[in-house]
Amino acid sequence: MKVFVKEYTVTTSGREDIVNITRLVEEAVRESGIRNGLVLVYVPHATALLIVNEDEPGLRKDYISKLLQLFPRYGDYLHNRIDDNANAHLASAFVGSARIFPLVDGRIVRGTWQEILLVDMDGPRTRRIVVEVLGE
């Protein structure tokens, strides 16, 4: 089995932001030369998360709106005594910061409208993305 790892950075703008990273993940897959296996996408940050869904402007606003509804920015969080970003930590913990995709014939298996979206809940920042491709 072969293993290929590629890291990227993206810069977000605003406290909450969404960046479509699908192209970067597909680029890493092509560069890996691996045709069949698994693709792991991971953001090593405690206040960022990954969504796999449609990238449509209205939905982008809906994603952020729902995350802020579930995890209000100024909630009564104990962590906010230390740092004013507890809601971002909670959103990342509950939604997740990694996704795994099947890789078949050199292509990531995903639905027609599924894109890979990095959601930053504590920006603006520069965020790392780690793509690991495993297979043959």
C-alpha positions as CSV (number, residue, x, y, z in Angstrom):
1,M,0.0,0.0,0.0
2,K,1.2,3.5,-0.8
3,V,0.7,6.5,1.4
4,F,0.8,10.1,0.1
5,V,0.5,13.2,2.3
6,K,0.0,16.8,1.2
7,E,-0.6,19.9,3.3
8,Y,-2.2,23.1,2.2
9,T,-3.0,26.4,3.9
10,V,-6.0,28.6,3.3
11,T,-6.7,32.0,4.7
12,T,-10.2,32.8,6.0
13,S,-11.8,36.2,6.3
14,G,-14.2,37.1,9.1
15,R,-15.0,35.5,12.4
16,E,-17.1,32.8,10.6
17,D,-16.1,31.8,7.1
18,I,-16.4,28.9,4.7
19,V,-13.8,27.9,2.1
20,N,-14.4,25.3,-0.5
21,I,-11.3,23.0,-0.4
22,T,-12.6,20.3,-2.9
23,R,-10.2,21.4,-5.6
24,L,-7.2,21.1,-3.2
25,V,-8.2,17.6,-2.1
26,E,-8.7,16.5,-5.7
27,E,-5.3,18.0,-6.6
28,A,-3.6,16.0,-3.9
29,V,-5.3,12.8,-5.1
30,R,-4.1,13.4,-8.7
31,E,-0.6,14.2,-7.4
32,S,-0.5,11.0,-5.3
33,G,-1.0,8.7,-8.4
34,I,-3.0,6.4,-6.2
35,R,-6.1,5.0,-8.0
36,N,-8.0,3.1,-5.3
37,G,-8.1,3.5,-1.6
38,L,-9.1,6.1,0.9
39,V,-8.7,9.8,1.2
40,L,-8.5,11.4,4.6
41,V,-9.1,15.2,4.9
42,Y,-8.2,16.7,8.3
43,V,-8.0,20.2,9.7
44,P,-5.7,20.2,12.7
45,H,-7.5,23.1,14.5
46,A,-9.8,23.1,17.5
47,T,-12.0,25.8,16.2
48,A,-12.5,24.7,12.5
49,L,-14.6,22.0,11.1
50,L,-15.4,20.2,7.8
51,I,-18.8,19.9,6.1
52,V,-19.5,17.7,3.1
53,N,-22.4,19.2,1.3
54,E,-23.6,21.6,-1.4
55,D,-21.6,24.9,-1.8
56,E,-24.4,27.3,-2.6
57,P,-24.4,30.9,-1.3
58,G,-27.8,30.6,0.5
59,L,-26.7,27.3,2.1
60,R,-23.4,28.8,3.2
61,K,-25.3,31.4,5.2
62,D,-27.6,28.7,6.5
63,Y,-24.7,26.6,7.7
64,I,-23.2,29.5,9.6
65,S,-26.6,30.6,10.9
66,K,-27.4,27.1,12.2
67,L,-24.0,26.7,13.8
68,L,-24.4,30.0,15.6
69,Q,-27.9,29.0,16.7
70,L,-26.6,25.7,18.1
71,F,-23.5,27.3,19.5
72,P,-24.1,31.0,20.1
73,R,-21.0,33.2,20.0
74,Y,-21.7,34.8,23.4
75,G,-23.2,31.9,25.3
76,D,-22.5,31.4,29.0
77,Y,-19.5,29.2,28.4
78,L,-16.9,28.5,31.1
79,H,-14.1,28.5,28.5
80,N,-14.9,32.1,27.6
81,R,-13.3,33.1,30.9
82,I,-10.0,32.1,29.3
83,D,-10.7,32.8,25.6
84,D,-13.7,34.2,23.8
85,N,-14.2,31.3,21.4
86,A,-15.9,28.5,23.3
87,N,-18.7,28.3,20.6
88,A,-16.1,27.6,18.0
89,H,-14.5,24.7,20.0
90,L,-18.0,23.2,20.6
91,A,-19.0,23.4,16.9
92,S,-15.7,21.7,15.9
93,A,-16.1,19.0,18.5
94,F,-19.7,18.2,17.5
95,V,-19.4,18.5,13.7
96,G,-15.9,17.2,13.4
97,S,-12.6,18.2,11.8
98,A,-11.9,15.1,9.6
99,R,-13.6,13.3,6.7
100,I,-12.8,10.1,4.9
101,F,-13.7,9.4,1.3
102,P,-13.5,6.3,-0.8
103,L,-11.1,6.6,-3.8
104,V,-12.2,4.6,-6.9
105,D,-10.4,4.8,-10.3
106,G,-8.5,7.9,-9.2
107,R,-11.7,9.8,-8.2
108,I,-13.0,10.7,-4.8
109,V,-16.5,9.1,-4.4
110,R,-18.9,11.9,-3.5
111,G,-22.4,12.9,-4.5
112,T,-23.2,15.2,-7.4
113,W,-23.6,18.3,-5.1
114,Q,-21.2,17.3,-2.4
115,E,-18.2,19.6,-1.9
116,I,-15.6,19.6,0.8
117,L,-16.1,22.8,2.9
118,L,-13.7,24.1,5.6
119,V,-15.7,26.1,8.1
120,D,-13.7,28.5,10.3
121,M,-15.6,29.5,13.5
122,D,-12.8,31.6,14.9
123,G,-11.2,33.6,12.1
124,P,-9.8,35.2,10.3
125,R,-6.9,32.9,10.3
126,T,-4.6,30.8,8.2
127,R,-5.7,27.2,8.5
128,R,-3.8,24.0,7.7
129,I,-5.4,21.2,5.7
130,V,-3.8,17.7,5.7
131,V,-4.8,15.4,2.9
132,E,-3.6,11.8,3.2
133,V,-4.2,9.3,0.4
134,L,-3.8,5.6,1.1
135,G,-4.1,2.8,-1.4
136,E,-2.8,1.4,-4.6
